[in-house]
Amino acid sequence: MTKKVRVRYAPSPTGFLHIGGARTALFNYLYAKHHDGTFIVRIEDTDVERNVEGGEASQLDNLRWLGIIPEESIDIGGPYAPYRQMERLPLYKERAEKLLANGQVYKCFCSAERLQQSREEQKQKGVAAPHYDGTCRALTQQQIQAKEAAGEAYTLRMRVPEGTYRFHDLVRGNVVFQSKDIGDWVIMKTNGIPTYNFAVALDDYDMDISHVFRGEEHLSNTPKQLMVFEAFGWTPPQYGHMTLIVNEQRKKLSKRDETIVQFVSQYRELGFLPEAMFNFFALLGWSPEGEQELLSQKALIGQFDVGRLSKSVSMFDQKKLMWMNNQYIKCLSADALVELVLPYLQKENLIPVQASEGQLSWVKELALLYQEQLTYGAEIVALTKHYFEEHVIYEDEAQTWLGANETTAIAAALTTALQQATPNSSAEWKQLIQTVQQQTGLKGKALFMPIRILLTGQMHGPELPLVLKLLGKDLLVKRLAQFNKVSI
């Protein structure tokens, strides 16, 4: 590879970092790091009416949270600054005027109403992809001057040459577009702001971008950008268009799809781990060699090969994401696990914000007890809320189970055992259960299931002595009293 690799992720601040954007940024980042190149982030903010407050911050902050760190961006600068399009307006204007002087673009005075009418007429004639009809293409200088004198606003349109545009897509192979299917397109709007395809082509050239990896929806933009490079006699970057991401119903992933959490910030708020998200996003349209799917960032960088980018759609498998995040949670140290789950317990006022050392130690034991099954941080609340409730709530199935077994005898034996002992360790709680076994003559499921349901309200859970240790004698005595009162 002769030219130094320079790739970019160029989001619009019209929204926050979502699944598709994160995947695009990640693939560009992996390609750059694999080839010892440079990854930059620039902001395409020319759609000023749709820009949202916090959009830029969401993009940059959540990229860094994922571990996708740029070498150049709006907040750290770089040799190709500025990296925000609205700060580059003079550069676009200068280039547009040069093309205008050369006759490669022309002034178009057609109103929005006139253009809409033309599109409707083409649709009625059966034109599949309506485009500009060339009304202003051959205006004389006198006509142009007259319209300008009358104060008519104009755009600048690319005078699309006849011919064929071919390029080798790094994912799809050879791609061909006919210029006649495109039509003369606007490069500068009436307000002096460039259109996307004009600005992005100039930015890619000015920032010496070598490769562009982006979503499939940008494929039709490529010939327009190639026209800009051709107009100036520049060599374009190499393009690679990644396949669509679909949901589990095989429909294109949409920001309005409420069946899937859409934004990286939401996964972050739920307590997903950035390493797991990085790993998961890397497998949305790319596959490593072999069967191993749990790969560190270093391993993904080492293995990333564009030849393994998929030509088929990528399904966002929510169960796989849950599984993968669980695998990463299982590897956390005890302290890191507490750091993950504690904020959710505090948010629900289950643990004080200013927790004591004893409370933190108890949370650590609780978190370790559920580490194996925890799929994301916020889930700790649902898994452990019964540890904080004085009364047990019996589900229908649990009540049925209790009614069909020696529950009353077991509850009486437990009450007696707790009056005579104060177990602290899990070993002591195990001894107490053995005492109940001796008093009732029951064993196995006939013993353990009623005890679990009586004291926790659940039919399944971690090892019983460990659960009872965390619940503590005082709470368990209250729960037994609740059952004894109801059963009398």
C-alpha positions in Angstrom: 0.0 0.0 0.0 1.8 3.1 -1.3 -0.3 5.9 0.1 -0.5 6.3 3.9 -3.9 5.1 5.1 -6.1 8.0 6.3 -9.8 7.3 6.9 -12.6 9.3 8.4 -15.9 9.0 10.2 -18.0 12.1 9.3 -21.2 12.2 11.2 -23.9 14.9 11.0 -24.9 16.4 14.4 -28.6 16.0 13.4 -28.7 13.1 15.9 -26.8 11.0 18.4 -24.4 8.1 17.8 -26.5 5.2 16.7 -25.8 1.6 15.8 -25.1 2.2 12.1 -22.9 5.2 12.8 -20.9 3.3 15.4 -20.4 0.4 13.0 -19.1 2.7 10.3 -16.8 4.5 12.7 -15.5 1.2 14.0 -14.7 -0.3 10.6 -12.8 2.8 9.6 -10.9 2.7 12.9 -10.0 -0.9 12.6 -8.8 -0.5 9.0 -6.7 2.5 10.0 -5.1 0.8 13.0 -4.5 -2.4 11.0 -2.5 -0.5 8.5 -0.8 1.8 11.0 -2.8 4.7 9.5 -4.8 7.7 10.8 -8.4 7.8 11.9 -10.1 11.2 11.9 -13.5 12.5 12.9 -15.0 15.5 11.1 -18.4 17.0 11.6 -20.7 17.5 8.6 -23.0 20.2 10.0 -24.2 21.9 6.9 -27.8 20.8 7.4 -28.1 23.6 9.9 -31.9 23.4 10.3 -31.8 19.8 11.5 -28.7 20.0 13.8 -29.6 19.1 17.4 -28.2 20.3 20.6 -25.7 17.8 22.0 -25.3 15.9 18.7 -21.6 16.7 18.4 -20.9 15.8 22.0 -22.8 12.5 21.7 -20.8 11.5 18.7 -17.4 12.3 20.2 -18.1 11.2 23.8 -19.6 7.9 22.9 -17.0 7.1 20.3 -14.3 7.5 22.9 -16.4 5.4 25.4 -16.4 2.6 22.9 -12.6 2.9 22.5 -12.7 4.5 19.0 -10.2 7.3 19.5 -9.5 9.7 16.7 -6.1 11.2 16.0 -7.7 14.3 14.5 -11.1 15.9 15.3 -12.9 19.1 16.1 -11.9 19.0 19.7 -8.2 18.0 19.4 -7.4 19.7 16.1 -4.9 18.5 13.6 -2.9 19.5 10.4 -6.0 19.4 8.2 -8.2 21.7 10.4 -10.9 22.9 10.5 -12.8 19.7 10.9 -16.2 21.2 11.0 -17.8 21.9 7.6 -19.5 25.2 8.5 -16.0 26.5 9.3 -14.8 25.5 5.8 -17.4 27.6 3.8 -14.8 29.8 2.1 -13.0 26.8 0.8 -16.2 25.4 -0.8 -17.1 28.8 -2.3 -13.6 29.3 -3.8 -13.8 25.8 -5.5 -17.4 26.4 -6.7 -16.5 29.7 -8.3 -13.6 28.0 -10.1 -15.9 25.4 -11.6 -18.4 28.1 -12.5 -15.6 30.1 -14.3 -14.6 26.9 -16.2 -18.2 26.2 -17.2 -18.3 22.9 -15.3 -21.2 24.2 -13.2 -23.9 26.7 -14.0 -26.4 28.9 -12.2 -29.9 27.5 -11.9 -32.8 29.9 -11.1 -35.5 27.2 -10.9 -37.8 27.6 -7.9 -38.7 24.8 -5.6 -42.2 24.8 -7.0 -40.9 24.6 -10.6 -38.6 21.6 -9.6 -41.5 19.8 -7.9 -43.7 20.3 -10.9 -41.0 18.8 -13.1 -40.6 15.8 -10.9 -44.3 15.1 -10.9 -44.4 15.4 -14.7 -41.6 12.9 -15.0 -43.3 10.5 -12.7 -46.5 10.6 -14.8 -44.4 9.7 -17.8 -43.0 6.7 -16.0 -39.5 7.9 -15.2 -38.3 5.7 -12.4 -35.8 8.2 -11.0 -36.8 11.8 -11.8 -33.9 14.3 -12.1 -33.3 17.8 -13.2 -34.6 18.5 -16.7 -31.9 21.0 -17.6 -34.1 24.1 -17.9 -31.2 26.5 -16.9 -28.4 24.5 -18.5 -28.3 26.6 -21.7 -29.1 30.1 -20.4 -27.3 32.9 -22.2 -25.2 35.4 -20.3 -27.8 38.0 -21.0 -30.6 35.8 -19.5 -28.4 35.1 -16.4 -27.7 38.8 -15.9 -31.4 39.7 -16.3 -32.5 37.1 -13.7 -29.8 38.3 -11.3 -30.8 41.9 -11.8 -34.4 40.9 -11.0 -33.1 39.5 -7.7 -33.8 35.8 -8.5 -32.0 33.4 -6.2 -29.9 30.7 -7.8 -28.2 27.5 -7.0 -25.0 26.1 -8.7 -25.5 22.8 -10.6 -22.9 20.4 -11.8 -22.9 20.1 -15.6 -22.9 16.3 -15.6 -20.8 15.0 -18.5 -22.0 12.2 -20.7 -20.4 8.9 -19.9 -20.0 6.0 -17.5 -18.6 6.1 -13.9 -16.9 2.9 -12.8 -15.1 2.2 -9.6 -14.0 -0.9 -7.7 -15.8 -1.1 -4.4 -13.8 -2.8 -1.7 -16.9 -4.7 -0.6 -19.0 -5.1 -3.7 -16.4 -5.3 -6.5 -16.9 -3.4 -9.7 -19.7 -0.9 -9.8 -21.0 1.0 -12.8 -23.2 4.1 -13.0 -24.5 5.9 -16.1 -24.3 9.7 -15.9 -27.6 10.0 -17.8 -29.4 8.5 -14.9 -28.1 11.1 -12.5 -28.9 14.5 -14.0 -27.3 17.8 -13.2 -27.2 18.1 -9.4 -26.8 21.1 -7.1 -23.4 21.7 -5.5 -24.2 25.0 -3.8 -27.6 26.0 -2.4 -29.1 29.5 -2.6 -27.8 30.3 0.9 -24.2 29.7 -0.1 -24.0 26.4 1.8 -22.6 23.4 -0.2 -24.6 20.2 -0.7 -23.4 17.0 0.9 -21.8 15.4 -2.2 -19.8 18.5 -3.1 -18.6 19.3 0.4 -17.7 15.7 1.3 -15.6 15.3 -1.9 -13.7 18.4 -1.3 -13.1 17.5 2.4 -11.9 14.0 1.4 -9.4 15.6 -1.0 -8.2 18.3 1.3 -7.8 15.9 4.2 -5.9 13.4 2.0 -8.4 10.6 2.7 -7.2 7.4 1.2 -10.2 5.1 1.9 -13.9 5.6 2.6 -15.9 2.9 4.4 -19.5 3.8 4.8 -23.0 2.3 4.6 -24.7 0.9 1.6 -27.1 3.9 1.4 -24.2 6.1 0.3 -23.5 4.0 -2.8 -25.6 6.2 -5.1 -23.7 9.2 -3.9 -20.4 7.9 -5.1 -20.7 8.9 -8.8 -21.5 12.5 -7.8 -18.4 12.6 -5.7 -16.3 11.0 -8.4 -17.5 13.8 -10.7 -16.1 16.4 -8.3 -12.7 14.6 -8.2 -12.8 14.4 -12.0 -13.7 18.1 -12.4 -10.5 19.1 -10.5 -8.3 16.3 -11.9 -7.8 14.7 -8.5 -7.5 11.0 -7.6 -10.4 9.9 -5.6 -10.1 7.6 -2.5 -11.0 4.0 -2.6 -14.6 3.3 -1.6 -16.1 0.4 0.3 -19.9 0.2 1.0 -20.9 -1.9 3.9 -24.2 -3.9 3.8 -27.3 -2.9 5.6 -28.0 -3.8 9.2 -31.4 -5.4 9.6 -33.5 -6.3 12.6 -34.5 -9.8 13.6 -37.5 -9.6 11.1 -34.9 -8.9 8.4 -36.1 -5.4 7.9 -33.7 -2.5 7.5 -32.7 -1.1 10.9 -34.5 2.3 11.3 -34.0 4.9 14.1 -37.8 4.6 14.5 -37.6 0.9 15.2 -38.7 0.6 18.8 -37.9 -3.1 19.0 -34.2 -2.3 19.3 -32.3 0.1 21.5 -30.9 2.4 18.9 -28.3 4.7 20.4 -24.9 3.9 22.0 -25.6 6.3 24.9 -28.7 4.1 25.8 -26.5 1.0 25.9 -24.1 2.9 28.0 -26.8 4.0 30.4 -28.1 0.4 30.7 -24.7 -0.8 31.8 -23.3 -2.5 28.7 -19.5 -2.7 28.6 -17.7 -0.8 25.9 -15.4 -3.7 25.2 -18.4 -5.9 24.5 -20.1 -3.3 22.3 -16.8 -2.9 20.4 -16.6 -6.6 19.8 -20.2 -6.9 18.9 -20.2 -4.1 16.4 -17.1 -5.5 14.7 -19.1 -8.6 13.8 -21.9 -6.7 12.1 -20.8 -7.3 8.5 -17.3 -8.7 9.1 -16.1 -12.1 10.2 -12.8 -13.2 11.8 -11.0 -16.3 10.8 -12.0 -19.4 12.7 -14.8 -19.8 15.2 -13.7 -17.4 17.9 -16.0 -14.5 18.4 -14.9 -13.0 21.7 -12.0 -10.8 20.5 -10.2 -8.0 22.2 -9.6 -4.7 20.4 -6.0 -5.6 19.8 -7.0 -8.9 18.3 -9.7 -7.3 16.1 -7.2 -4.8 14.8 -4.7 -7.5 14.0 -7.3 -9.6 12.1 -9.2 -6.9 10.3 -9.1 -7.6 6.6 -11.5 -5.9 4.1 -11.6 -9.2 2.2 -13.8 -10.6 5.0 -16.4 -7.9 4.9 -19.7 -9.4 4.2 -21.7 -8.9 1.0 -24.9 -10.0 2.8 -27.0 -8.0 5.2 -26.0 -8.0 8.8 -28.6 -9.0 11.4 -28.6 -7.1 14.8 -29.0 -10.2 17.0 -30.1 -8.9 20.4 -29.7 -12.3 22.1 -26.1 -12.5 20.8 -25.4 -9.0 22.2 -26.7 -10.0 25.6 -24.7 -13.2 25.5 -21.5 -11.4 24.5 -21.9 -8.7 27.2 -22.5 -11.4 29.8 -19.2 -13.1 28.8 -17.4 -9.8 29.3 -19.1 -9.2 32.7 -18.1 -12.7 33.8 -14.4 -11.6 33.4 -14.7 -8.4 35.5 -12.8 -8.2 38.8 -14.9 -7.9 41.9 -14.2 -4.2 42.2 -15.0 -3.5 38.6 -18.2 -5.5 39.0 -19.3 -3.3 42.0 -18.4 -0.2 40.0 -20.7 -1.4 37.2 -23.8 -2.3 39.4 -23.6 0.1 42.3 -25.0 3.2 40.5 -28.2 1.3 39.5 -28.8 0.1 43.1 -28.3 3.7 44.3 -30.5 5.2 41.6 -33.4 3.0 43.0 -32.5 4.1 46.5 -31.7 0.5 47.5 -28.2 1.5 48.6 -27.3 5.0 49.9 -25.2 7.3 47.7 -22.8 7.6 50.7 -22.6 3.9 51.4 -20.6 2.6 54.3 -17.8 0.1 54.0 -20.1 -2.6 55.3 -22.7 -1.8 52.8 -20.2 -1.8 50.0 -18.8 -5.1 51.1 -22.4 -6.5 51.1 -23.0 -5.2 47.6 -19.8 -6.9 46.5 -21.0 -10.2 47.8 -24.4 -9.6 46.2 -22.9 -8.7 42.8 -20.5 -11.7 42.8 -23.5 -14.0 43.5 -25.2 -12.8 40.3 -22.1 -12.2 38.1 -22.6 -15.4 36.1 -26.1 -14.5 35.0 -25.9 -10.7 34.7 -26.2 -9.5 31.1 -26.0 -5.8 31.7 -25.5 -3.5 34.7 -29.0 -2.2 35.2 -30.3 -5.8 35.3 -28.9 -6.1 38.8 -32.0 -4.3 40.2 -34.5 -6.8 38.8 -32.3 -9.7 39.8 -31.8 -8.6 43.4 -34.8 -6.4 44.3 -36.2 -9.1 46.6 -33.1 -8.7 48.9 -34.5 -5.3 49.8 -38.1 -6.1 50.4 -39.5 -7.0 53.8 -42.3 -9.1 52.6 -42.2 -12.0 50.1 -44.4 -11.9 47.0 -45.3 -15.4 45.9 -45.9 -16.0 42.2 -48.8 -18.3 41.3 -46.5 -21.2 40.5 -44.7 -20.8 43.8 -47.9 -20.7 45.8 -49.0 -23.9 44.1 -45.8 -25.6 44.9 -45.9 -24.5 48.5 -49.5 -25.7 48.9 -48.6 -29.2 47.7 -45.7 -29.8 50.0 -44.7 -29.9 53.7 -44.4 -26.1 53.9 -45.9 -25.5 57.3 -43.6 -28.1 59.0 -40.6 -26.6 57.3 -41.6 -23.1 58.3 -42.0 -24.2 61.9 -38.6 -25.9 61.9 -36.9 -22.8 60.3 -38.5 -20.6 62.9 -37.2 -22.7 65.8 -33.8 -23.0 64.3 -33.5 -19.2 63.9 -34.6 -18.7 67.5 -31.7 -20.8 68.6 -28.9 -19.6 66.3 -27.6 -16.5 64.5 -25.8 -17.8 61.4 -23.2 -15.4 59.9 -21.2 -17.4 57.3 -22.7 -19.4 54.4 -21.3 -22.5 56.2 -23.4 -21.7 59.3 -26.5 -21.2 57.1 -25.8 -24.6 55.5 -25.7 -26.1 59.0 -29.0 -24.5 59.9 -30.6 -26.1 56.8 -29.2 -29.4 57.9 -30.9 -28.9 61.3 -34.2 -28.3 59.5 -33.6 -31.5 57.5 -33.1 -33.5 60.6 -36.2 -32.1 62.3 -38.5 -32.6 59.3 -37.0 -35.8 57.8 -37.2 -34.1 54.3 -34.3 -33.8 51.9 -33.4 -32.8 48.4 -35.9 -30.8 46.4 -38.7 -31.5 48.9 -36.7 -29.6 51.4 -34.7 -26.9 49.5 -37.5 -25.7 47.2 -39.9 -24.8 50.0 -37.2 -23.1 52.0 -36.2 -21.0 48.9 -39.8 -20.1 48.1 -40.6 -19.3 51.8 -37.6 -17.0 52.3 -37.1 -15.5 48.8 -40.4 -15.9 47.0 -38.5 -17.4 44.1 -38.2 -21.0 42.8 -34.7 -20.6 41.4 -31.6 -18.7 42.3 -28.0 -19.0 43.4 -26.8 -21.4 46.1 -29.2 -21.2 48.9 -26.8 -20.7 51.9 -25.2 -17.8 50.1 -28.6 -16.2 49.5 -29.6 -16.6 53.1 -26.4 -15.1 54.3 -27.0 -11.9 52.3 -30.6 -11.7 53.3 -29.7 -12.0 57.0 -31.5 -13.4 60.0 -33.6 -10.3 60.9 -35.2 -10.1 57.5 -35.8 -13.9 57.3 -37.5 -13.9 60.7 -39.9 -11.3 59.4 -40.6 -13.3 56.3 -41.3 -16.4 58.2 -43.6 -14.5 60.5 -45.5 -13.3 57.4 -46.0 -16.8 56.2 -46.9 -18.2 59.6 -49.5 -15.4 60.1 -51.1 -16.1 56.7 -51.1 -19.9 57.1 -52.7 -19.9 60.5 
